[in-house]
Amino acid sequence: MSKRDYYEVLGVGRDAGAAEVKKAFRQLAMRYHPDRNPDDPDAEERFKEAAEAYDVLGDDEKRQRYDRFGHSAFDGGAGRTQSAEDIFSHFGDIFGDLFGGGRRARNRPARGSDLRYDLEIGLGEAVSGAKREIVIPRIVDCADCSGSGLRDGASPTTCTHCGGNGQVGRQQGPFLFSMTCPHCQGAGRSVAEKDRCSGCGGAGKTRIERKVTIKVPPGVDTGTRMRIAGEGEAGERGGPAGDLYVVLVVQSDERFERDGDDLHTEIEVDLLRAVLGGEADVPLVDGGTERVRLPAGVQPGERVRLRDKGVPHLGAAGRGDLYAHVKVSVPTRLTKEQRKLFEQLVDTGPMR
């Protein structure tokens, strides 16, 4: 059976550079890798074909020979990977990128995972700022063994299943694929049961609850995210800890409605003050009240603006405004004298 042209196999032109050739093979490897197509023999054949083409076109010397003599340049077998182990080694950089990292990367320090904590605060705390103490459950290095998983005086041994590489090969057809060693979980070492730390059982990690003080700045709102560096999970193999992200949830307040950095509230005004005008007290979110003057004939729903009495601008100077919406209270119980006075008003004609 005749072989397809290697350039055709990878889908590149004869003037393609090394980077383009490698990219083409990566795409084909991703698409036809046997691990991704376990029940498709055609995919495995396409993968093998692409691997053979890249083995030649990815090497400058082999490519020059192929360009001059075609497939006949390798009739004796020179220039082709001869074994499954050699194939994996030859393309290790590409397979490592596609399927989880190379062997060396398995043993490098790794940053710990980030944590998230949803913190509920009141509107007053969102306005004035607050200091809250929260308890965070987290995984840290065992204090007894400093994360080694070993008892005092004990030493780890090289994993006999992977030879310390952290990965083992799996044969599929003529290819050998790498996978994390199931016995050492990629660590490349093992600890005998008698040598394990009693504090963590050899895991090197323990679960603790840590108190963290959170300083909430003025002006936050629901969804504001605060980052506390280094308060996440402990890193692996000496890597740095992750971060803690505190996501704020500002509770609703029965007195105020928030609109960005502005606040809205209601003030109840009796009928006489609404008609004749007068003063009214407006509640403030910081506490206390502020007295405002209402004009005569103020209508239900009209609002009074109190500048700079709203929510502080987060990370900037100034504040939003507070709007007091007038709610006119109509009396439902009148004394005889009051009723008589209202009847006299009716006799004077309609009021506008």
SULPE-V72225 format. One record per pair of residues at least 12 apart in sequence whose ideal C-beta (glycine too) atoms are under 10 Angstrom apart, sorted by the first residue. I is the first residue (numbers start at 0). GAP is how many residues later the second one is. D is the distance in whole Angstrom. If there is no record, write none. Layout:
BEGIN
((I,GAP,D) (I,GAP,D))
END
This chain:
BEGIN
((1,69,8) (2,46,8) (2,49,8) (2,50,9) (2,67,9) (2,68,5) (2,71,10) (3,45,7) (3,49,8) (3,67,10) (4,48,9) (4,61,9) (4,65,8) (4,66,9) (5,15,10) (5,43,9) (5,44,9) (5,46,8) (5,47,4) (5,48,8) (5,49,9) (5,50,6) (5,51,5) (5,56,10) (5,57,9) (5,60,6) (5,61,10) (5,64,9) (5,65,8) (6,14,9) (6,17,9) (6,46,8) (6,50,7) (6,56,10) (6,59,9) (6,60,9) (7,45,9) (8,15,9) (8,16,9) (8,19,8) (8,37,9) (8,40,6) (8,41,6) (8,42,10) (8,43,8) (8,44,4) (8,45,9) (8,47,10) (8,48,9) (9,12,10) (9,13,9) (9,14,4) (9,15,6) (9,17,9) (9,18,7) (9,39,9) (9,40,7) (9,43,5) (9,44,7) (9,46,10) (9,47,7) (9,48,9) (10,13,6) (10,14,10) (10,16,8) (10,17,8) (10,39,9) (10,42,10) (11,12,5) (11,13,9) (11,41,9) (11,45,8) (13,43,10) (13,49,10) (13,53,7) (15,41,8) (17,39,9) (17,40,7) (17,41,10) (17,42,8) (17,45,9) (19,37,10) (20,32,9) (20,33,7) (20,35,10) (20,36,5) (20,37,6) (20,38,10) (20,42,8) (21,32,8) (21,35,9) (21,36,6) (21,71,9) (21,72,7) (23,26,8) (23,29,9) (23,30,8) (23,33,9) (24,25,6) (24,26,8) (24,28,7) (24,29,4) (24,30,9) (24,32,8) (24,33,7) (24,66,8) (24,69,7) (25,24,10) (25,28,9) (25,65,10) (25,68,6) (25,69,10) (25,71,7) (25,72,7) (26,23,9) (26,71,10) (27,18,7) (27,19,7) (27,21,9) (27,22,4) (27,23,9) (27,25,9) (27,26,8) (28,17,10) (28,18,7) (28,21,6) (28,22,7) (28,25,8) (28,62,8) (28,65,6) (28,66,7) (28,68,10) (28,69,6) (28,70,9) (29,17,10) (29,64,10) (29,67,10) (29,68,6) (29,69,9) (30,12,8) (30,15,8) (30,16,8) (30,19,9) (31,12,7) (31,13,8) (31,14,4) (31,15,4) (31,16,9) (31,17,9) (31,18,7) (31,19,9) (32,13,10) (32,14,6) (32,17,10) (32,62,8) (32,65,7) (32,66,8) (32,139,10) (32,142,9) (32,144,8) (33,13,6) (33,14,9) (33,136,10) (33,138,5) (33,139,7) (33,141,7) (33,143,7) (34,12,10) (34,60,10) (34,63,10) (34,64,7) (34,135,9) (34,137,8) (34,140,10) (34,142,6) (34,144,9) (35,62,10) (35,63,9) (37,134,8) (40,132,9) (43,128,8) (43,129,6) (43,130,9) (43,131,8) (44,128,9) (46,125,10) (46,126,9) (46,128,8) (47,39,9) (47,125,7) (47,126,7) (47,127,7) (50,29,10) (50,30,8) (50,36,6) (50,39,9) (50,40,7) (50,43,10) (50,123,10) (50,124,8) (51,22,9) (51,27,10) (51,28,6) (51,29,8) (51,35,9) (52,13,9) (53,36,9) (53,37,7) (53,40,8) (54,19,10) (54,24,7) (54,25,6) (54,26,5) (54,31,10) (54,32,8) (54,35,7) (54,36,8) (55,15,9) (55,17,9) (55,18,7) (55,23,6) (55,24,8) (57,32,9) (57,33,9) (57,36,9) (58,20,7) (58,31,9) (60,18,8) (61,12,8) (61,16,9) (61,17,4) (61,18,9) (62,16,10) (64,13,9) (64,14,7) (65,13,8) (80,93,9) (80,94,10) (81,92,10) (82,91,8) (82,92,10) (82,93,8) (83,85,8) (83,87,6) (83,88,9) (83,89,8) (83,90,5) (83,91,5) (83,92,4) (83,93,9) (84,84,7) (84,86,10) (84,90,10) (84,91,5) (85,90,9) (86,87,7) (86,88,6) (86,89,7) (86,90,10) (87,81,7) (87,87,7) (87,88,5) (87,89,7) (87,90,6) (88,87,9) (90,84,10) (91,12,10) (91,86,8) (94,80,10) (94,82,7) (94,83,7) (95,71,10) (95,82,8) (98,78,8) (98,79,8) (98,80,9) (99,67,9) (99,78,8) (99,79,9) (99,80,8) (99,86,9) (100,66,10) (100,77,10) (100,79,10) (100,85,9) (101,64,10) (101,65,9) (101,76,9) (102,59,9) (102,61,10) (102,62,5) (102,63,6) (102,64,5) (102,75,7) (102,83,9) (102,85,9) (103,61,9) (103,62,9) (104,61,9) (104,81,10) (105,56,10) (105,59,8) (105,60,4) (105,61,7) (105,72,10) (105,74,7) (105,75,9) (105,78,10) (105,79,9) (105,80,5) (105,81,8) (105,82,7) (105,131,9) (106,57,9) (106,58,9) (106,59,6) (106,79,8) (106,80,7) (106,81,6) (106,82,9) (106,129,10) (106,130,7) (107,128,9) (107,129,7) (107,130,9) (107,131,8) (108,126,6) (108,127,7) (108,128,5) (108,129,5) (108,130,4) (108,131,8) (109,125,6) (109,126,4) (109,127,6) (109,128,9) (109,129,5) (109,130,9) (110,121,9) (110,122,9) (110,123,10) (110,124,5) (110,125,8) (110,128,5) (110,129,5) (110,130,8) (110,131,6) (110,132,9) (111,26,9) (111,27,8) (111,28,9) (111,29,10) (111,118,9) (111,119,10) (111,120,5) (111,121,4) (111,122,5) (111,123,4) (111,124,7) (111,127,7) (111,128,7) (111,129,5) (111,130,4) (111,131,9) (112,25,9) (112,26,8) (112,119,6) (112,120,4) (112,121,9) (112,122,9) (112,123,10) (112,128,9) (112,129,5) (112,130,9) (113,113,9) (113,117,9) (113,118,5) (113,119,8) (113,127,9) (113,128,4) (113,129,5) (113,130,7) (113,131,6) (114,21,6) (114,22,9) (114,23,6) (114,24,10) (114,113,9) (114,116,7) (114,117,5) (114,118,7) (114,126,10) (114,127,7) (114,128,8) (114,129,5) (114,130,7) (114,131,9) (115,109,9) (115,116,9) (115,127,10) (115,128,8) (115,129,5) (115,130,8) (115,131,6) (116,17,6) (116,18,9) (116,19,6) (116,20,10) (116,95,8) (116,97,9) (116,109,9) (116,111,9) (116,114,9) (116,127,7) (116,128,7) (116,129,5) (116,130,7) (116,131,10) (117,127,10) (117,128,8) (117,129,5) (117,130,8) (117,131,6) (118,13,7) (118,15,6) (118,95,7) (118,97,8) (118,101,10) (118,105,10) (118,107,8) (118,127,5) (118,128,7) (118,129,6) (118,130,7) (118,131,10) (119,12,10) (119,102,10) (119,128,8) (119,129,5) (119,130,8) (119,131,6) (120,93,9) (120,95,6) (120,99,8) (120,101,10) (120,103,10) (120,127,6) (120,128,7) (120,129,6) (120,130,7) (121,128,7) (121,129,5) (121,130,9) (121,131,7) (122,98,10) (122,127,6) (122,128,7) (122,129,7) (122,130,4) (122,131,10) (122,132,9) (122,133,6) (122,134,10) (122,135,7) (122,140,8) (122,162,7) (122,188,8) (123,126,10) (123,127,10) (123,129,8) (123,132,9) (123,161,6) (123,162,7) (123,163,8) (124,91,6) (124,93,9) (124,95,9) (124,123,9) (124,125,8) (124,126,9) (125,90,7) (125,91,10) (125,92,8) (125,93,7) (125,94,5) (125,95,7) (125,96,9) (125,98,9) (125,122,8) (125,123,10) (125,124,5) (125,125,9) (125,127,9) (125,132,8) (125,159,9) (125,185,7) (125,186,9) (125,188,9) (126,91,6) (126,92,8) (126,93,9) (126,123,9) (126,126,10) (126,129,9) (126,131,9) (126,134,10) (126,136,9) (126,157,10) (126,158,5) (126,159,7) (126,183,8) (126,184,5) (126,185,7) (126,192,9) (126,193,10) (127,88,9) (127,90,6) (127,91,10) (127,157,8) (127,158,6) (127,159,9) (127,183,10) (127,184,8) (128,86,8) (128,87,6) (128,88,5) (128,89,4) (128,90,8) (128,91,8) (128,183,8) (129,84,8) (129,85,8) (129,86,4) (129,87,9) (129,88,9) (129,90,9) (130,82,6) (130,83,7) (130,84,5) (130,85,7) (131,80,9) (131,81,7) (131,82,5) (131,83,8) (131,84,7) (131,114,9) (132,78,6) (132,79,7) (132,80,5) (132,81,7) (133,76,9) (133,77,7) (133,78,6) (133,79,8) (133,80,6) (133,94,10) (133,110,9) (133,112,7) (134,74,5) (134,75,7) (134,76,6) (134,77,8) (135,72,9) (135,73,7) (135,74,5) (135,75,8) (135,76,5) (135,92,9) (135,95,7) (135,96,9) (135,108,6) (135,110,9) (136,70,6) (136,71,7) (136,72,5) (136,73,8) (137,67,10) (137,68,10) (137,69,7) (137,70,6) (137,71,8) (137,72,6) (137,74,10) (137,93,8) (137,94,7) (137,95,6) (137,96,8) (137,103,9) (137,104,9) (137,106,8) (138,64,9) (138,66,5) (138,67,7) (138,68,6) (138,69,8) (138,93,9) (138,94,5) (138,95,6) (138,102,10) (138,103,10) (139,65,7) (139,66,6) (139,67,8) (139,68,6) (139,70,8) (139,93,8) (139,94,4) (139,95,10) (139,101,8) (140,59,9) (140,63,7) (140,64,7) (140,65,8) (140,93,5) (140,94,9) (140,95,10) (140,97,9) (140,100,9) (141,55,6) (141,56,10) (141,57,5) (141,58,4) (141,59,9) (141,60,9) (141,61,7) (141,62,6) (141,63,6) (141,64,5) (141,92,9) (142,54,10) (142,56,7) (142,57,9) (142,63,7) (142,65,9) (143,53,5) (143,54,7) (143,55,3) (143,56,7) (143,60,10) (143,62,8) (144,51,9) (144,52,4) (144,53,9) (144,54,7) (144,55,7) (144,57,9) (144,58,10) (144,59,7) (144,60,10) (144,61,10) (145,51,9) (145,58,9) (145,92,10) (146,50,9) (146,53,9) (146,56,9) (146,57,5) (146,58,7) (146,59,10) (146,87,7) (146,88,9) (146,89,9) (146,90,8) (146,91,8) (147,43,9) (147,49,7) (147,52,10) (147,54,9) (147,56,6) (148,38,9) (148,40,9) (148,42,5) (148,46,9) (148,47,6) (148,48,6) (148,50,10) (148,51,6) (148,52,8) (148,53,4) (148,54,6) (148,55,4) (148,56,8) (149,41,6) (149,42,10) (149,45,6) (149,46,7) (149,47,6) (149,50,10) (149,52,8) (149,54,8) (150,40,9) (150,43,8) (150,44,6) (150,45,7) (150,46,5) (150,47,7) (150,48,9) (150,51,9) (151,43,10) (151,45,9) (152,42,9) (153,37,7) (153,38,8) (153,40,8) (153,41,4) (153,42,8) (153,43,8) (153,48,10) (154,34,9) (154,36,9) (154,37,10) (154,40,8) (155,28,9) (155,31,8) (155,32,9) (155,33,4) (155,34,7) (155,35,5) (155,36,9) (155,39,8) (155,46,10) (156,32,7) (156,33,6) (156,34,8) (156,35,7) (156,38,9) (157,26,9) (157,30,7) (157,31,6) (157,32,8) (158,22,6) (158,24,6) (158,25,4) (158,26,10) (158,27,10) (158,28,7) (158,29,6) (158,30,6) (158,31,5) (158,32,10) (159,23,8) (159,24,9) (159,30,7) (160,20,6) (160,21,8) (160,22,4) (160,23,7) (160,29,8) (161,16,10) (161,17,10) (161,18,9) (161,19,4) (161,20,9) (161,21,7) (161,22,6) (161,24,8) (161,25,9) (161,26,6) (161,27,10) (161,28,10) (162,18,9) (162,25,8) (163,17,9) (163,20,9) (163,23,9) (163,24,4) (163,25,7) (163,26,10) (164,13,9) (164,16,7) (164,19,10) (164,21,9) (164,23,6) (165,12,10) (165,14,7) (165,15,6) (165,18,7) (165,19,8) (165,20,4) (165,21,6) (165,22,4) (165,23,9) (166,12,6) (166,13,6) (166,14,6) (166,17,10) (166,19,7) (166,21,9) (167,12,8) (167,13,5) (167,14,8) (167,15,8) (167,16,10) (185,50,10) (186,17,9) (186,49,9) (186,50,8) (189,12,9) (190,12,10) (190,13,9) (203,30,9) (203,32,9) (203,33,9) (204,28,9) (204,29,7) (204,31,9) (205,28,9) (207,26,10) (209,21,7) (209,34,9) (211,16,6) (211,19,6) (211,32,7) (211,34,9) (212,15,9) (213,12,7) (213,14,7) (213,17,10) (213,30,9) (213,32,6) (213,34,9) (214,13,10) (215,30,9) (215,32,7) (215,34,10) (216,95,9) (216,97,7) (216,98,7) (217,93,8) (217,94,4) (217,95,9) (217,96,7) (217,97,9) (217,101,9) (218,42,7) (218,91,10) (218,92,6) (218,93,4) (218,94,6) (218,95,3) (218,96,7) (218,97,8) (218,99,10) (218,100,8) (218,101,9) (219,28,5) (219,30,7) (219,91,9) (219,92,9) (219,94,6) (219,95,10) (220,27,7) (220,28,10) (220,29,6) (220,37,8) (220,39,8) (220,40,9) (220,90,8) (220,93,8) (221,25,9) (221,26,6) (221,27,5) (221,28,5) (221,29,9) (221,30,10) (221,36,9) (222,24,7) (222,25,7) (222,26,8) (222,27,9) (223,22,9) (223,23,7) (223,24,5) (223,25,9) (223,26,8) (223,90,7) (224,20,6) (224,21,7) (224,22,5) (224,23,8) (225,18,9) (225,19,7) (225,20,4) (225,21,8) (225,22,7) (226,16,5) (226,17,7) (226,18,6) (226,19,8) (227,15,7) (227,16,4) (227,17,8) (227,18,7) (228,12,9) (228,13,9) (228,14,5) (228,15,8) (229,12,8) (229,13,7) (229,14,8) (230,12,7) (230,13,4) (230,14,9) (230,15,9) (231,12,5) (231,13,8) (249,61,10) (252,12,9) (252,32,8) (254,28,6) (254,29,10) (254,30,8) (255,27,8) (255,28,10) (255,29,6) (255,54,9) (255,55,9) (255,66,8) (256,66,9) (256,68,10) (257,27,9) (257,52,8) (257,53,7) (257,62,9) (258,51,9) (258,52,10) (258,61,8) (258,62,10) (258,64,9) (259,50,9) (259,51,8) (259,53,10) (259,60,6) (260,49,5) (260,50,4) (260,51,7) (260,52,6) (260,53,8) (260,55,10) (260,57,9) (260,58,7) (260,59,3) (260,60,8) (261,43,9) (261,47,10) (261,48,5) (261,49,7) (261,57,9) (261,58,4) (261,59,5) (261,60,7) (261,61,7) (262,21,9) (262,22,6) (262,43,9) (262,46,7) (262,47,5) (262,48,6) (262,56,10) (262,57,7) (262,58,8) (262,59,5) (262,60,7) (262,61,10) (263,39,8) (263,46,9) (263,57,10) (263,58,8) (263,59,5) (263,60,8) (263,61,6) (264,17,7) (264,18,6) (264,19,9) (264,20,8) (264,38,10) (264,41,10) (264,44,10) (264,57,7) (264,58,7) (264,59,6) (264,60,7) (265,16,10) (265,17,9) (265,35,10) (265,37,10) (265,57,10) (265,58,7) (265,59,5) (265,60,8) (265,61,5) (266,13,5) (266,14,7) (266,15,6) (266,16,8) (266,22,10) (266,25,8) (266,27,9) (266,36,9) (266,37,8) (266,57,5) (266,58,7) (266,59,6) (266,60,7) (267,12,8) (267,58,8) (267,59,5) (267,60,8) (267,61,5) (268,25,6) (268,29,7) (268,31,9) (268,33,10) (268,55,10) (268,57,6) (268,58,7) (268,59,6) (268,60,7) (269,58,8) (269,59,5) (269,60,9) (269,61,7) (270,57,6) (270,58,7) (270,59,6) (270,60,6) (270,71,10) (271,59,9) (272,21,6) (272,23,9) (272,25,8) (272,53,10) (272,55,9) (272,56,9) (273,20,7) (273,21,10) (273,22,9) (273,23,7) (273,24,5) (273,25,8) (273,26,8) (273,28,10) (273,52,7) (273,53,10) (273,54,5) (273,55,8) (273,56,9) (274,21,7) (274,22,7) (274,23,9) (274,53,9) (274,70,10) (274,76,8) (275,18,9) (275,19,10) (275,20,6) (275,21,9) (275,22,10) (276,16,8) (276,17,6) (276,18,5) (276,19,4) (276,20,7) (276,21,7) (277,15,8) (277,16,6) (277,17,9) (277,18,8) (277,20,9) (278,12,5) (278,13,7) (278,14,6) (278,15,7) (279,12,6) (279,13,8) (279,14,6) (279,18,9) (279,24,8) (279,44,8) (279,46,8) (280,43,10) (281,22,7) (281,24,6) (281,27,8) (281,40,7) (281,41,9) (281,42,4) (282,39,9) (282,41,9) (283,22,8) (283,25,6) (283,26,10) (283,38,7) (284,24,8) (284,25,8) (284,26,8) (284,37,7) (285,23,8) (289,14,10) (289,16,6) (289,19,7) (289,32,8) (289,34,9) (291,12,5) (291,13,9) (291,14,7) (291,32,7) (293,30,10) (293,32,7) (296,54,10) (296,55,9) (297,28,5) (297,30,8) (298,27,7) (298,29,8) (299,25,9) (299,26,6) (299,27,6) (299,28,4) (299,29,10) (299,30,10) (300,24,6) (300,25,7) (300,26,8) (300,27,9) (301,22,9) (301,23,7) (301,24,5) (301,26,10) (302,19,10) (302,20,5) (302,21,6) (302,22,5) (302,23,7) (303,18,9) (303,19,7) (303,20,4) (303,21,8) (303,22,7) (304,16,6) (304,17,8) (304,18,6) (304,19,8) (305,15,6) (305,16,4) (305,17,8) (305,18,7) (306,12,9) (306,13,9) (306,14,5) (306,15,8) (307,12,8) (307,13,7) (307,14,8) (308,12,6) (308,13,4) (308,14,9) (308,15,9) (309,12,5) (309,13,8))
END
